Amino acid sequence: FSGCSNLTSIAIPDGVTSIGSGAFSGCSSLTGVTIPEGVTTLGNYAFFNCSNLKDVSFGDVKEIGVNAFEGCSKLKN
């Protein structure tokens, strides 16, 4: 989905265990992400430059890659 500029929100389905490197990088319209309990790894640059990303929820993530949320200027701690 990298560079998919019309994607506004995503809900990762159950059964997914990792989100790969750069999977959603450059999705400039993305505002919200729901990551289910089973996902344990977010790859490097997974959401890089998702400049409108405001809301992310996740539970079991144990490893967050380098710059996974870099450039997500609207994302709050």
mmJSON file of the N, C-alpha and C atoms, coordinates in Angstrom:
{"data_MODEL":{"atom_site":{
"group_PDB":["ATOM","ATOM","ATOM","ATOM","ATOM","ATOM","ATOM","ATOM","ATOM","ATOM","ATOM","ATOM","ATOM","ATOM","ATOM","ATOM","ATOM","ATOM","ATOM","ATOM","ATOM","ATOM","ATOM","ATOM","ATOM","ATOM","ATOM","ATOM","ATOM","ATOM","ATOM","ATOM","ATOM","ATOM","ATOM","ATOM","ATOM","ATOM","ATOM","ATOM","ATOM","ATOM","ATOM","ATOM","ATOM","ATOM","ATOM","ATOM","ATOM","ATOM","ATOM","ATOM","ATOM","ATOM","ATOM","ATOM","ATOM","ATOM","ATOM","ATOM","ATOM","ATOM","ATOM","ATOM","ATOM","ATOM","ATOM","ATOM","ATOM","ATOM","ATOM","ATOM","ATOM","ATOM","ATOM","ATOM","ATOM","ATOM","ATOM","ATOM","ATOM","ATOM","ATOM","ATOM","ATOM","ATOM","ATOM","ATOM","ATOM","ATOM","ATOM","ATOM","ATOM","ATOM","ATOM","ATOM","ATOM","ATOM","ATOM","ATOM","ATOM","ATOM","ATOM","ATOM","ATOM","ATOM","ATOM","ATOM","ATOM","ATOM","ATOM","ATOM","ATOM","ATOM","ATOM","ATOM","ATOM","ATOM","ATOM","ATOM","ATOM","ATOM","ATOM","ATOM","ATOM","ATOM","ATOM","ATOM","ATOM","ATOM","ATOM","ATOM","ATOM","ATOM","ATOM","ATOM","ATOM","ATOM","ATOM","ATOM","ATOM","ATOM","ATOM","ATOM","ATOM","ATOM","ATOM","ATOM","ATOM","ATOM","ATOM","ATOM","ATOM","ATOM","ATOM","ATOM","ATOM","ATOM","ATOM","ATOM","ATOM","ATOM","ATOM","ATOM","ATOM","ATOM","ATOM","ATOM","ATOM","ATOM","ATOM","ATOM","ATOM","ATOM","ATOM","ATOM","ATOM","ATOM","ATOM","ATOM","ATOM","ATOM","ATOM","ATOM","ATOM","ATOM","ATOM","ATOM","ATOM","ATOM","ATOM","ATOM","ATOM","ATOM","ATOM","ATOM","ATOM","ATOM","ATOM","ATOM","ATOM","ATOM","ATOM","ATOM","ATOM","ATOM","ATOM","ATOM","ATOM","ATOM","ATOM","ATOM","ATOM","ATOM","ATOM","ATOM","ATOM","ATOM","ATOM","ATOM","ATOM","ATOM","ATOM","ATOM","ATOM","ATOM","ATOM","ATOM","ATOM","ATOM","ATOM"],
"id":[1,2,3,4,5,6,7,8,9,10,11,12,13,14,15,16,17,18,19,20,21,22,23,24,25,26,27,28,29,30,31,32,33,34,35,36,37,38,39,40,41,42,43,44,45,46,47,48,49,50,51,52,53,54,55,56,57,58,59,60,61,62,63,64,65,66,67,68,69,70,71,72,73,74,75,76,77,78,79,80,81,82,83,84,85,86,87,88,89,90,91,92,93,94,95,96,97,98,99,100,101,102,103,104,105,106,107,108,109,110,111,112,113,114,115,116,117,118,119,120,121,122,123,124,125,126,127,128,129,130,131,132,133,134,135,136,137,138,139,140,141,142,143,144,145,146,147,148,149,150,151,152,153,154,155,156,157,158,159,160,161,162,163,164,165,166,167,168,169,170,171,172,173,174,175,176,177,178,179,180,181,182,183,184,185,186,187,188,189,190,191,192,193,194,195,196,197,198,199,200,201,202,203,204,205,206,207,208,209,210,211,212,213,214,215,216,217,218,219,220,221,222,223,224,225,226,227,228,229,230,231],
"type_symbol":["N","C","C","N","C","C","N","C","C","N","C","C","N","C","C","N","C","C","N","C","C","N","C","C","N","C","C","N","C","C","N","C","C","N","C","C","N","C","C","N","C","C","N","C","C","N","C","C","N","C","C","N","C","C","N","C","C","N","C","C","N","C","C","N","C","C","N","C","C","N","C","C","N","C","C","N","C","C","N","C","C","N","C","C","N","C","C","N","C","C","N","C","C","N","C","C","N","C","C","N","C","C","N","C","C","N","C","C","N","C","C","N","C","C","N","C","C","N","C","C","N","C","C","N","C","C","N","C","C","N","C","C","N","C","C","N","C","C","N","C","C","N","C","C","N","C","C","N","C","C","N","C","C","N","C","C","N","C","C","N","C","C","N","C","C","N","C","C","N","C","C","N","C","C","N","C","C","N","C","C","N","C","C","N","C","C","N","C","C","N","C","C","N","C","C","N","C","C","N","C","C","N","C","C","N","C","C","N","C","C","N","C","C","N","C","C","N","C","C","N","C","C","N","C","C","N","C","C","N","C","C"],
"label_atom_id":["N","CA","C","N","CA","C","N","CA","C","N","CA","C","N","CA","C","N","CA","C","N","CA","C","N","CA","C","N","CA","C","N","CA","C","N","CA","C","N","CA","C","N","CA","C","N","CA","C","N","CA","C","N","CA","C","N","CA","C","N","CA","C","N","CA","C","N","CA","C","N","CA","C","N","CA","C","N","CA","C","N","CA","C","N","CA","C","N","CA","C","N","CA","C","N","CA","C","N","CA","C","N","CA","C","N","CA","C","N","CA","C","N","CA","C","N","CA","C","N","CA","C","N","CA","C","N","CA","C","N","CA","C","N","CA","C","N","CA","C","N","CA","C","N","CA","C","N","CA","C","N","CA","C","N","CA","C","N","CA","C","N","CA","C","N","CA","C","N","CA","C","N","CA","C","N","CA","C","N","CA","C","N","CA","C","N","CA","C","N","CA","C","N","CA","C","N","CA","C","N","CA","C","N","CA","C","N","CA","C","N","CA","C","N","CA","C","N","CA","C","N","CA","C","N","CA","C","N","CA","C","N","CA","C","N","CA","C","N","CA","C","N","CA","C","N","CA","C","N","CA","C","N","CA","C","N","CA","C","N","CA","C","N","CA","C","N","CA","C"],
"label_alt_id":[null,null,null,null,null,null,null,null,null,null,null,null,null,null,null,null,null,null,null,null,null,null,null,null,null,null,null,null,null,null,null,null,null,null,null,null,null,null,null,null,null,null,null,null,null,null,null,null,null,null,null,null,null,null,null,null,null,null,null,null,null,null,null,null,null,null,null,null,null,null,null,null,null,null,null,null,null,null,null,null,null,null,null,null,null,null,null,null,null,null,null,null,null,null,null,null,null,null,null,null,null,null,null,null,null,null,null,null,null,null,null,null,null,null,null,null,null,null,null,null,null,null,null,null,null,null,null,null,null,null,null,null,null,null,null,null,null,null,null,null,null,null,null,null,null,null,null,null,null,null,null,null,null,null,null,null,null,null,null,null,null,null,null,null,null,null,null,null,null,null,null,null,null,null,null,null,null,null,null,null,null,null,null,null,null,null,null,null,null,null,null,null,null,null,null,null,null,null,null,null,null,null,null,null,null,null,null,null,null,null,null,null,null,null,null,null,null,null,null,null,null,null,null,null,null,null,null,null,null,null,null],
"label_comp_id":["PHE","PHE","PHE","SER","SER","SER","GLY","GLY","GLY","CYS","CYS","CYS","SER","SER","SER","ASN","ASN","ASN","LEU","LEU","LEU","THR","THR","THR","SER","SER","SER","ILE","ILE","ILE","ALA","ALA","ALA","ILE","ILE","ILE","PRO","PRO","PRO","ASP","ASP","ASP","GLY","GLY","GLY","VAL","VAL","VAL","THR","THR","THR","SER","SER","SER","ILE","ILE","ILE","GLY","GLY","GLY","SER","SER","SER","GLY","GLY","GLY","ALA","ALA","ALA","PHE","PHE","PHE","SER","SER","SER","GLY","GLY","GLY","CYS","CYS","CYS","SER","SER","SER","SER","SER","SER","LEU","LEU","LEU","THR","THR","THR","GLY","GLY","GLY","VAL","VAL","VAL","THR","THR","THR","ILE","ILE","ILE","PRO","PRO","PRO","GLU","GLU","GLU","GLY","GLY","GLY","VAL","VAL","VAL","THR","THR","THR","THR","THR","THR","LEU","LEU","LEU","GLY","GLY","GLY","ASN","ASN","ASN","TYR","TYR","TYR","ALA","ALA","ALA","PHE","PHE","PHE","PHE","PHE","PHE","ASN","ASN","ASN","CYS","CYS","CYS","SER","SER","SER","ASN","ASN","ASN","LEU","LEU","LEU","LYS","LYS","LYS","ASP","ASP","ASP","VAL","VAL","VAL","SER","SER","SER","PHE","PHE","PHE","GLY","GLY","GLY","ASP","ASP","ASP","VAL","VAL","VAL","LYS","LYS","LYS","GLU","GLU","GLU","ILE","ILE","ILE","GLY","GLY","GLY","VAL","VAL","VAL","ASN","ASN","ASN","ALA","ALA","ALA","PHE","PHE","PHE","GLU","GLU","GLU","GLY","GLY","GLY","CYS","CYS","CYS","SER","SER","SER","LYS","LYS","LYS","LEU","LEU","LEU","LYS","LYS","LYS","ASN","ASN","ASN"],
"label_asym_id":["A","A","A","A","A","A","A","A","A","A","A","A","A","A","A","A","A","A","A","A","A","A","A","A","A","A","A","A","A","A","A","A","A","A","A","A","A","A","A","A","A","A","A","A","A","A","A","A","A","A","A","A","A","A","A","A","A","A","A","A","A","A","A","A","A","A","A","A","A","A","A","A","A","A","A","A","A","A","A","A","A","A","A","A","A","A","A","A","A","A","A","A","A","A","A","A","A","A","A","A","A","A","A","A","A","A","A","A","A","A","A","A","A","A","A","A","A","A","A","A","A","A","A","A","A","A","A","A","A","A","A","A","A","A","A","A","A","A","A","A","A","A","A","A","A","A","A","A","A","A","A","A","A","A","A","A","A","A","A","A","A","A","A","A","A","A","A","A","A","A","A","A","A","A","A","A","A","A","A","A","A","A","A","A","A","A","A","A","A","A","A","A","A","A","A","A","A","A","A","A","A","A","A","A","A","A","A","A","A","A","A","A","A","A","A","A","A","A","A","A","A","A","A","A","A","A","A","A","A","A","A"],
"label_entity_id":["1","1","1","1","1","1","1","1","1","1","1","1","1","1","1","1","1","1","1","1","1","1","1","1","1","1","1","1","1","1","1","1","1","1","1","1","1","1","1","1","1","1","1","1","1","1","1","1","1","1","1","1","1","1","1","1","1","1","1","1","1","1","1","1","1","1","1","1","1","1","1","1","1","1","1","1","1","1","1","1","1","1","1","1","1","1","1","1","1","1","1","1","1","1","1","1","1","1","1","1","1","1","1","1","1","1","1","1","1","1","1","1","1","1","1","1","1","1","1","1","1","1","1","1","1","1","1","1","1","1","1","1","1","1","1","1","1","1","1","1","1","1","1","1","1","1","1","1","1","1","1","1","1","1","1","1","1","1","1","1","1","1","1","1","1","1","1","1","1","1","1","1","1","1","1","1","1","1","1","1","1","1","1","1","1","1","1","1","1","1","1","1","1","1","1","1","1","1","1","1","1","1","1","1","1","1","1","1","1","1","1","1","1","1","1","1","1","1","1","1","1","1","1","1","1","1","1","1","1","1","1"],
"label_seq_id":[1,1,1,2,2,2,3,3,3,4,4,4,5,5,5,6,6,6,7,7,7,8,8,8,9,9,9,10,10,10,11,11,11,12,12,12,13,13,13,14,14,14,15,15,15,16,16,16,17,17,17,18,18,18,19,19,19,20,20,20,21,21,21,22,22,22,23,23,23,24,24,24,25,25,25,26,26,26,27,27,27,28,28,28,29,29,29,30,30,30,31,31,31,32,32,32,33,33,33,34,34,34,35,35,35,36,36,36,37,37,37,38,38,38,39,39,39,40,40,40,41,41,41,42,42,42,43,43,43,44,44,44,45,45,45,46,46,46,47,47,47,48,48,48,49,49,49,50,50,50,51,51,51,52,52,52,53,53,53,54,54,54,55,55,55,56,56,56,57,57,57,58,58,58,59,59,59,60,60,60,61,61,61,62,62,62,63,63,63,64,64,64,65,65,65,66,66,66,67,67,67,68,68,68,69,69,69,70,70,70,71,71,71,72,72,72,73,73,73,74,74,74,75,75,75,76,76,76,77,77,77],
"pdbx_PDB_ins_code":[null,null,null,null,null,null,null,null,null,null,null,null,null,null,null,null,null,null,null,null,null,null,null,null,null,null,null,null,null,null,null,null,null,null,null,null,null,null,null,null,null,null,null,null,null,null,null,null,null,null,null,null,null,null,null,null,null,null,null,null,null,null,null,null,null,null,null,null,null,null,null,null,null,null,null,null,null,null,null,null,null,null,null,null,null,null,null,null,null,null,null,null,null,null,null,null,null,null,null,null,null,null,null,null,null,null,null,null,null,null,null,null,null,null,null,null,null,null,null,null,null,null,null,null,null,null,null,null,null,null,null,null,null,null,null,null,null,null,null,null,null,null,null,null,null,null,null,null,null,null,null,null,null,null,null,null,null,null,null,null,null,null,null,null,null,null,null,null,null,null,null,null,null,null,null,null,null,null,null,null,null,null,null,null,null,null,null,null,null,null,null,null,null,null,null,null,null,null,null,null,null,null,null,null,null,null,null,null,null,null,null,null,null,null,null,null,null,null,null,null,null,null,null,null,null,null,null,null,null,null,null],
"Cartn_x":[0.813,0.0,0.858,2.134,3.045,2.676,2.561,2.271,0.815,-0.061,-1.484,-2.1,-2.119,-2.504,-3.991,-4.853,-6.289,-6.751,-5.86,-6.197,-6.365,-7.566,-7.821,-7.785,-8.129,-8.058,-7.89,-7.326,-7.14,-7.416,-7.917,-8.069,-7.387,-6.273,-5.514,-6.322,-6.523,-7.35,-6.664,-7.471,-6.954,-6.162,-5.152,-4.312,-3.0,-2.951,-1.714,-0.804,0.475,1.406,2.466,2.653,3.626,3.214,3.662,3.463,4.856,5.063,6.385,6.948,8.216,8.923,8.283,7.972,7.425,6.014,5.322,4.012,3.018,2.988,2.033,2.745,4.018,4.768,4.205,4.147,3.684,2.186,1.418,-0.048,-0.516,-0.439,-0.611,-2.021,-3.036,-4.41,-4.809,-3.929,-4.225,-4.348,-5.487,-5.704,-5.81,-6.165,-6.334,-5.942,-5.383,-4.949,-5.342,-5.955,-6.243,-5.433,-4.553,-3.677,-4.12,-4.526,-5.058,-3.998,-4.467,-3.61,-2.518,-2.77,-1.813,-0.586,-0.615,0.533,1.588,2.779,3.858,5.001,5.051,6.17,5.689,6.23,6.046,7.406,7.501,8.778,9.295,10.543,11.151,10.302,10.102,9.373,7.943,7.335,6.005,4.966,5.008,4.046,4.778,5.938,6.796,6.061,6.124,5.515,4.014,3.335,1.862,1.48,1.574,1.526,0.203,-0.88,-2.169,-2.588,-1.705,-2.01,-2.149,-3.34,-3.625,-3.844,-4.451,-4.846,-4.3,-3.572,-3.063,-3.377,-3.97,-4.186,-3.596,-2.87,-2.291,-2.053,-1.968,-1.812,-0.516,-0.322,0.783,2.097,2.207,3.419,4.613,5.585,6.783,7.991,7.95,9.084,8.584,9.1,8.774,10.06,10.057,11.254,11.684,12.86,13.459,12.527,12.28,11.488,10.106,9.527,8.217,7.154,7.248,6.271,6.917,8.097,8.79,7.965,7.851,7.106,5.603,5.162,3.738,3.517,3.536,3.572,2.313,1.197,-0.044,-0.286,0.589,0.456,0.94,0.116,0.455,0.868,1.682,2.125,0.981],
"Cartn_y":[-1.197,0.0,1.262,1.112,2.25,3.262,4.522,5.589,5.704,4.956,4.989,6.256,7.315,8.627,8.784,7.877,7.974,7.135,6.355,5.513,6.397,6.358,7.237,6.521,5.236,4.48,3.003,2.28,0.841,0.134,-1.063,-1.964,-3.261,-3.539,-4.74,-5.948,-6.945,-8.092,-9.009,-9.722,-10.729,-11.759,-12.305,-13.304,-12.726,-11.423,-10.767,-10.658,-11.015,-10.978,-9.884,-9.366,-8.284,-7.391,-6.161,-5.202,-4.895,-5.164,-5.086,-3.688,-3.638,-2.381,-1.584,-0.329,0.568,0.239,-0.649,-1.133,-0.015,1.017,2.114,3.458,3.447,4.705,5.578,6.861,7.812,7.826,7.183,7.211,8.521,9.583,10.931,11.257,10.508,10.759,9.885,8.973,8.049,8.812,8.669,9.377,8.449,7.169,6.255,4.835,4.139,2.75,1.957,0.808,-0.127,-1.386,-1.701,-2.869,-3.886,-5.102,-6.085,-6.655,-7.309,-7.894,-8.817,-9.542,-10.526,-9.953,-8.684,-8.068,-7.755,-8.317,-8.114,-7.261,-7.058,-6.342,-5.326,-4.114,-3.095,-2.88,-3.045,-2.934,-1.508,-1.39,-0.084,0.715,1.981,2.9,2.452,1.636,1.075,2.15,3.268,4.362,5.678,5.587,6.739,7.768,9.02,10.144,10.015,9.447,9.462,10.752,11.844,13.176,13.54,12.848,13.139,12.098,11.164,10.12,10.726,10.547,11.118,10.063,8.939,7.918,6.546,5.95,4.588,3.837,2.657,1.824,0.447,-0.047,-1.387,-1.926,-3.269,-3.907,-4.662,-5.746,-6.676,-6.327,-5.178,-4.858,-4.84,-5.683,-5.809,-5.153,-5.027,-4.466,-3.441,-2.224,-1.164,-0.787,-0.933,-0.695,0.76,0.961,2.281,3.185,4.374,5.397,4.916,4.001,3.455,4.54,5.589,6.677,8.029,8.013,9.258,10.03,11.334,12.172,12.192,11.558,11.555,12.722,13.914,15.131,15.38,14.787,14.991,13.917,12.937,11.856,12.35,12.181,12.608,11.405,11.619,10.54,10.0],
"Cartn_z":[0.0,0.0,0.0,-0.049,-0.017,-1.091,-0.699,-1.633,-2.047,-1.403,-1.732,-1.131,-1.897,-1.368,-1.079,-1.545,-1.273,-0.085,0.498,1.646,2.883,3.505,4.655,5.997,6.04,7.292,6.973,7.927,7.753,9.07,8.949,10.086,9.671,10.264,9.94,10.417,9.56,9.962,10.977,11.738,12.658,11.865,12.472,11.813,11.297,11.104,10.679,11.898,11.73,12.853,12.726,11.515,11.352,10.185,10.256,9.175,8.648,7.394,6.799,6.64,6.335,6.134,5.001,5.281,4.273,3.808,4.497,4.045,3.744,4.559,4.382,4.265,3.935,3.84,2.723,2.994,1.998,1.762,2.633,2.52,3.165,2.406,2.941,3.435,3.025,3.488,4.672,5.05,6.143,7.461,8.136,9.401,10.606,10.387,11.499,11.158,12.147,11.978,13.218,12.999,14.087,13.832,14.768,14.65,15.695,15.263,16.212,17.153,18.208,19.241,18.699,17.628,17.13,16.449,16.076,15.413,16.465,16.271,17.24,16.696,15.377,14.766,13.732,13.836,12.808,12.172,10.878,10.182,10.082,9.655,9.433,8.457,8.753,7.872,7.553,8.402,8.13,7.821,8.547,8.343,8.069,7.505,7.209,6.337,6.743,6.01,5.797,6.745,6.742,7.469,6.76,7.354,8.016,7.708,8.345,9.38,9.678,10.648,12.046,12.648,13.964,15.034,14.664,15.635,15.264,16.199,16.037,17.32,17.182,18.369,18.116,19.102,19.012,20.403,20.489,21.785,21.97,21.234,21.462,20.771,20.141,19.384,20.331,20.016,20.844,20.184,18.866,18.142,17.128,17.248,16.303,15.592,14.282,13.476,13.431,12.87,12.727,11.916,12.443,11.76,11.325,12.058,11.701,11.588,12.405,12.384,12.079,11.507,11.146,10.119,10.31,9.381,9.614,10.69,11.059,12.012,11.471,12.283,13.093,12.732,13.48,14.552,14.6,15.581,16.935,17.944,19.303,20.125,21.146,22.036,22.822],
"occupancy":[1.0,1.0,1.0,1.0,1.0,1.0,1.0,1.0,1.0,1.0,1.0,1.0,1.0,1.0,1.0,1.0,1.0,1.0,1.0,1.0,1.0,1.0,1.0,1.0,1.0,1.0,1.0,1.0,1.0,1.0,1.0,1.0,1.0,1.0,1.0,1.0,1.0,1.0,1.0,1.0,1.0,1.0,1.0,1.0,1.0,1.0,1.0,1.0,1.0,1.0,1.0,1.0,1.0,1.0,1.0,1.0,1.0,1.0,1.0,1.0,1.0,1.0,1.0,1.0,1.0,1.0,1.0,1.0,1.0,1.0,1.0,1.0,1.0,1.0,1.0,1.0,1.0,1.0,1.0,1.0,1.0,1.0,1.0,1.0,1.0,1.0,1.0,1.0,1.0,1.0,1.0,1.0,1.0,1.0,1.0,1.0,1.0,1.0,1.0,1.0,1.0,1.0,1.0,1.0,1.0,1.0,1.0,1.0,1.0,1.0,1.0,1.0,1.0,1.0,1.0,1.0,1.0,1.0,1.0,1.0,1.0,1.0,1.0,1.0,1.0,1.0,1.0,1.0,1.0,1.0,1.0,1.0,1.0,1.0,1.0,1.0,1.0,1.0,1.0,1.0,1.0,1.0,1.0,1.0,1.0,1.0,1.0,1.0,1.0,1.0,1.0,1.0,1.0,1.0,1.0,1.0,1.0,1.0,1.0,1.0,1.0,1.0,1.0,1.0,1.0,1.0,1.0,1.0,1.0,1.0,1.0,1.0,1.0,1.0,1.0,1.0,1.0,1.0,1.0,1.0,1.0,1.0,1.0,1.0,1.0,1.0,1.0,1.0,1.0,1.0,1.0,1.0,1.0,1.0,1.0,1.0,1.0,1.0,1.0,1.0,1.0,1.0,1.0,1.0,1.0,1.0,1.0,1.0,1.0,1.0,1.0,1.0,1.0,1.0,1.0,1.0,1.0,1.0,1.0,1.0,1.0,1.0,1.0,1.0,1.0,1.0,1.0,1.0,1.0,1.0,1.0],
"B_iso_or_equiv":[0.0,0.0,0.0,0.0,0.0,0.0,0.0,0.0,0.0,0.0,0.0,0.0,0.0,0.0,0.0,0.0,0.0,0.0,0.0,0.0,0.0,0.0,0.0,0.0,0.0,0.0,0.0,0.0,0.0,0.0,0.0,0.0,0.0,0.0,0.0,0.0,0.0,0.0,0.0,0.0,0.0,0.0,0.0,0.0,0.0,0.0,0.0,0.0,0.0,0.0,0.0,0.0,0.0,0.0,0.0,0.0,0.0,0.0,0.0,0.0,0.0,0.0,0.0,0.0,0.0,0.0,0.0,0.0,0.0,0.0,0.0,0.0,0.0,0.0,0.0,0.0,0.0,0.0,0.0,0.0,0.0,0.0,0.0,0.0,0.0,0.0,0.0,0.0,0.0,0.0,0.0,0.0,0.0,0.0,0.0,0.0,0.0,0.0,0.0,0.0,0.0,0.0,0.0,0.0,0.0,0.0,0.0,0.0,0.0,0.0,0.0,0.0,0.0,0.0,0.0,0.0,0.0,0.0,0.0,0.0,0.0,0.0,0.0,0.0,0.0,0.0,0.0,0.0,0.0,0.0,0.0,0.0,0.0,0.0,0.0,0.0,0.0,0.0,0.0,0.0,0.0,0.0,0.0,0.0,0.0,0.0,0.0,0.0,0.0,0.0,0.0,0.0,0.0,0.0,0.0,0.0,0.0,0.0,0.0,0.0,0.0,0.0,0.0,0.0,0.0,0.0,0.0,0.0,0.0,0.0,0.0,0.0,0.0,0.0,0.0,0.0,0.0,0.0,0.0,0.0,0.0,0.0,0.0,0.0,0.0,0.0,0.0,0.0,0.0,0.0,0.0,0.0,0.0,0.0,0.0,0.0,0.0,0.0,0.0,0.0,0.0,0.0,0.0,0.0,0.0,0.0,0.0,0.0,0.0,0.0,0.0,0.0,0.0,0.0,0.0,0.0,0.0,0.0,0.0,0.0,0.0,0.0,0.0,0.0,0.0,0.0,0.0,0.0,0.0,0.0,0.0],
"pdbx_formal_charge":[null,null,null,null,null,null,null,null,null,null,null,null,null,null,null,null,null,null,null,null,null,null,null,null,null,null,null,null,null,null,null,null,null,null,null,null,null,null,null,null,null,null,null,null,null,null,null,null,null,null,null,null,null,null,null,null,null,null,null,null,null,null,null,null,null,null,null,null,null,null,null,null,null,null,null,null,null,null,null,null,null,null,null,null,null,null,null,null,null,null,null,null,null,null,null,null,null,null,null,null,null,null,null,null,null,null,null,null,null,null,null,null,null,null,null,null,null,null,null,null,null,null,null,null,null,null,null,null,null,null,null,null,null,null,null,null,null,null,null,null,null,null,null,null,null,null,null,null,null,null,null,null,null,null,null,null,null,null,null,null,null,null,null,null,null,null,null,null,null,null,null,null,null,null,null,null,null,null,null,null,null,null,null,null,null,null,null,null,null,null,null,null,null,null,null,null,null,null,null,null,null,null,null,null,null,null,null,null,null,null,null,null,null,null,null,null,null,null,null,null,null,null,null,null,null,null,null,null,null,null,null],
"auth_seq_id":[1,1,1,2,2,2,3,3,3,4,4,4,5,5,5,6,6,6,7,7,7,8,8,8,9,9,9,10,10,10,11,11,11,12,12,12,13,13,13,14,14,14,15,15,15,16,16,16,17,17,17,18,18,18,19,19,19,20,20,20,21,21,21,22,22,22,23,23,23,24,24,24,25,25,25,26,26,26,27,27,27,28,28,28,29,29,29,30,30,30,31,31,31,32,32,32,33,33,33,34,34,34,35,35,35,36,36,36,37,37,37,38,38,38,39,39,39,40,40,40,41,41,41,42,42,42,43,43,43,44,44,44,45,45,45,46,46,46,47,47,47,48,48,48,49,49,49,50,50,50,51,51,51,52,52,52,53,53,53,54,54,54,55,55,55,56,56,56,57,57,57,58,58,58,59,59,59,60,60,60,61,61,61,62,62,62,63,63,63,64,64,64,65,65,65,66,66,66,67,67,67,68,68,68,69,69,69,70,70,70,71,71,71,72,72,72,73,73,73,74,74,74,75,75,75,76,76,76,77,77,77],
"auth_comp_id":["PHE","PHE","PHE","SER","SER","SER","GLY","GLY","GLY","CYS","CYS","CYS","SER","SER","SER","ASN","ASN","ASN","LEU","LEU","LEU","THR","THR","THR","SER","SER","SER","ILE","ILE","ILE","ALA","ALA","ALA","ILE","ILE","ILE","PRO","PRO","PRO","ASP","ASP","ASP","GLY","GLY","GLY","VAL","VAL","VAL","THR","THR","THR","SER","SER","SER","ILE","ILE","ILE","GLY","GLY","GLY","SER","SER","SER","GLY","GLY","GLY","ALA","ALA","ALA","PHE","PHE","PHE","SER","SER","SER","GLY","GLY","GLY","CYS","CYS","CYS","SER","SER","SER","SER","SER","SER","LEU","LEU","LEU","THR","THR","THR","GLY","GLY","GLY","VAL","VAL","VAL","THR","THR","THR","ILE","ILE","ILE","PRO","PRO","PRO","GLU","GLU","GLU","GLY","GLY","GLY","VAL","VAL","VAL","THR","THR","THR","THR","THR","THR","LEU","LEU","LEU","GLY","GLY","GLY","ASN","ASN","ASN","TYR","TYR","TYR","ALA","ALA","ALA","PHE","PHE","PHE","PHE","PHE","PHE","ASN","ASN","ASN","CYS","CYS","CYS","SER","SER","SER","ASN","ASN","ASN","LEU","LEU","LEU","LYS","LYS","LYS","ASP","ASP","ASP","VAL","VAL","VAL","SER","SER","SER","PHE","PHE","PHE","GLY","GLY","GLY","ASP","ASP","ASP","VAL","VAL","VAL","LYS","LYS","LYS","GLU","GLU","GLU","ILE","ILE","ILE","GLY","GLY","GLY","VAL","VAL","VAL","ASN","ASN","ASN","ALA","ALA","ALA","PHE","PHE","PHE","GLU","GLU","GLU","GLY","GLY","GLY","CYS","CYS","CYS","SER","SER","SER","LYS","LYS","LYS","LEU","LEU","LEU","LYS","LYS","LYS","ASN","ASN","ASN"],
"auth_asym_id":["A","A","A","A","A","A","A","A","A","A","A","A","A","A","A","A","A","A","A","A","A","A","A","A","A","A","A","A","A","A","A","A","A","A","A","A","A","A","A","A","A","A","A","A","A","A","A","A","A","A","A","A","A","A","A","A","A","A","A","A","A","A","A","A","A","A","A","A","A","A","A","A","A","A","A","A","A","A","A","A","A","A","A","A","A","A","A","A","A","A","A","A","A","A","A","A","A","A","A","A","A","A","A","A","A","A","A","A","A","A","A","A","A","A","A","A","A","A","A","A","A","A","A","A","A","A","A","A","A","A","A","A","A","A","A","A","A","A","A","A","A","A","A","A","A","A","A","A","A","A","A","A","A","A","A","A","A","A","A","A","A","A","A","A","A","A","A","A","A","A","A","A","A","A","A","A","A","A","A","A","A","A","A","A","A","A","A","A","A","A","A","A","A","A","A","A","A","A","A","A","A","A","A","A","A","A","A","A","A","A","A","A","A","A","A","A","A","A","A","A","A","A","A","A","A","A","A","A","A","A","A"],
"auth_atom_id":["N","CA","C","N","CA","C","N","CA","C","N","CA","C","N","CA","C","N","CA","C","N","CA","C","N","CA","C","N","CA","C","N","CA","C","N","CA","C","N","CA","C","N","CA","C","N","CA","C","N","CA","C","N","CA","C","N","CA","C","N","CA","C","N","CA","C","N","CA","C","N","CA","C","N","CA","C","N","CA","C","N","CA","C","N","CA","C","N","CA","C","N","CA","C","N","CA","C","N","CA","C","N","CA","C","N","CA","C","N","CA","C","N","CA","C","N","CA","C","N","CA","C","N","CA","C","N","CA","C","N","CA","C","N","CA","C","N","CA","C","N","CA","C","N","CA","C","N","CA","C","N","CA","C","N","CA","C","N","CA","C","N","CA","C","N","CA","C","N","CA","C","N","CA","C","N","CA","C","N","CA","C","N","CA","C","N","CA","C","N","CA","C","N","CA","C","N","CA","C","N","CA","C","N","CA","C","N","CA","C","N","CA","C","N","CA","C","N","CA","C","N","CA","C","N","CA","C","N","CA","C","N","CA","C","N","CA","C","N","CA","C","N","CA","C","N","CA","C","N","CA","C","N","CA","C","N","CA","C","N","CA","C","N","CA","C","N","CA","C"],
"pdbx_PDB_model_num":[1,1,1,1,1,1,1,1,1,1,1,1,1,1,1,1,1,1,1,1,1,1,1,1,1,1,1,1,1,1,1,1,1,1,1,1,1,1,1,1,1,1,1,1,1,1,1,1,1,1,1,1,1,1,1,1,1,1,1,1,1,1,1,1,1,1,1,1,1,1,1,1,1,1,1,1,1,1,1,1,1,1,1,1,1,1,1,1,1,1,1,1,1,1,1,1,1,1,1,1,1,1,1,1,1,1,1,1,1,1,1,1,1,1,1,1,1,1,1,1,1,1,1,1,1,1,1,1,1,1,1,1,1,1,1,1,1,1,1,1,1,1,1,1,1,1,1,1,1,1,1,1,1,1,1,1,1,1,1,1,1,1,1,1,1,1,1,1,1,1,1,1,1,1,1,1,1,1,1,1,1,1,1,1,1,1,1,1,1,1,1,1,1,1,1,1,1,1,1,1,1,1,1,1,1,1,1,1,1,1,1,1,1,1,1,1,1,1,1,1,1,1,1,1,1,1,1,1,1,1,1]
}}}
